[in-house]
């Protein structure tokens, strides 16, 4: 599972760099400054959580099953939060009105928060023998 978590962190990081470059060099010519700022928020949170997953994968004092729960919460949270933000930022460029799916953003953000809270709970209440 650690390899999957770490690999997912790498993939999310690579995508954040690619999407960030697109935002800085292509998208800024097509949408207004507010949309770019929104887009950059999605990039920033995706990269933070890519790094988070890479650290989680290498954390020895959190059990594998506990990591798995945190991993899925963070992964689904990033997809819902960041990717819905990307779609909202390009809303002016497409025929579909992505504001119809805007509720995915706070749902994703809530999952990110829950992932962090589950991790802190698991660390505080964890088995002191794990990783020793």
C-alpha positions in Angstrom: 0.0 0.0 0.0 2.9 2.4 0.7 4.1 2.1 -2.9 0.5 2.9 -4.1 0.3 5.9 -1.8 3.7 7.2 -2.8 3.1 6.7 -6.5 -0.2 8.5 -6.3 1.6 11.4 -4.6 4.1 11.5 -7.4 1.3 11.4 -10.0 -0.6 14.2 -8.3 2.6 16.2 -8.1 3.4 15.8 -11.8 -0.1 16.7 -12.7 0.1 19.8 -10.5 3.2 20.9 -12.3 1.8 20.3 -15.7 -1.6 22.0 -14.9 0.3 24.8 -13.2 2.4 25.4 -16.3 -0.7 25.4 -18.5 -2.3 27.9 -16.1 0.7 30.2 -16.2 1.4 30.0 -19.9 -1.8 29.2 -21.7 -4.8 29.7 -19.6 -3.9 33.2 -18.4 -4.5 34.4 -22.0 -8.0 32.9 -22.1 -9.6 33.8 -18.8 -9.7 36.7 -16.4 -7.4 37.2 -13.4 -10.0 35.9 -10.9 -10.3 32.6 -12.8 -6.5 32.3 -12.8 -6.4 32.9 -9.0 -9.1 30.3 -8.5 -7.2 27.8 -10.7 -3.9 28.5 -8.8 -5.8 27.6 -5.5 -6.6 24.2 -7.0 -3.0 23.7 -8.1 -1.6 24.7 -4.6 -3.9 22.3 -2.7 -3.2 19.5 -5.1 0.6 19.9 -4.7 0.3 20.2 -0.9 -1.6 16.9 -0.8 0.7 15.2 -3.3 3.5 15.9 -0.8 1.3 14.9 2.1 0.8 11.5 0.4 4.5 11.0 -0.2 5.2 11.7 3.5 2.3 9.5 4.6 3.6 6.5 2.6 6.9 6.8 4.5 5.5 7.2 7.9 6.2 4.1 9.9 4.2 4.9 13.1 0.8 4.8 11.4 -0.5 1.3 10.6 -1.2 0.2 7.0 -5.0 0.0 7.4 -5.0 3.5 9.0 -3.0 4.9 6.2 -5.4 3.4 3.7 -8.3 5.3 5.1 -6.4 8.6 5.1 -5.2 7.9 1.6 -8.7 7.4 0.1 -10.0 10.5 1.9 -7.2 12.6 0.6 -7.3 11.2 -2.9 -11.0 11.6 -3.3 -10.8 15.1 -1.6 -8.2 16.3 -4.1 -10.1 15.0 -7.1 -13.3 16.7 -6.0 -11.7 19.9 -4.7 -9.0 20.7 -7.1 -10.5 19.3 -10.3 -13.8 21.0 -9.7 -11.9 24.2 -9.2 -10.1 23.7 -12.5 -13.4 23.2 -14.2 -14.9 26.3 -12.6 -11.9 28.4 -13.6 -12.4 27.5 -17.3 -16.2 27.9 -17.1 -16.1 30.8 -19.5 -14.4 28.7 -22.2 -16.9 25.9 -22.5 -20.6 25.5 -23.3 -21.3 23.5 -20.1 -22.0 25.5 -17.0 -19.6 24.0 -14.4 -21.3 26.1 -11.7 -23.9 23.3 -11.6 -21.2 21.0 -10.0 -19.8 23.7 -7.7 -20.9 21.7 -4.6 -18.2 19.2 -5.3 -15.6 21.8 -4.2 -16.7 22.1 -0.6 -17.4 18.4 -0.5 -13.8 17.7 -1.6 -12.5 20.3 0.9 -14.4 18.6 3.7 -12.9 15.2 2.7 -9.4 16.8 2.9 -10.1 18.1 6.4 -11.5 14.8 7.5 -8.4 13.0 6.1 -6.1 15.2 8.2 -8.3 14.8 11.3 -8.4 11.0 10.9 -4.6 11.0 10.6 -4.1 13.1 13.7 -6.6 10.9 15.6 -4.8 7.7 14.4 -1.5 9.1 15.4 -2.7 10.2 18.9 -4.6 7.0 19.5 -2.3 4.7 17.6 -0.5 1.6 18.8 2.8 2.8 20.4 4.6 -0.3 19.2 4.0 0.4 15.5 7.3 1.5 13.9 9.4 0.9 16.9 
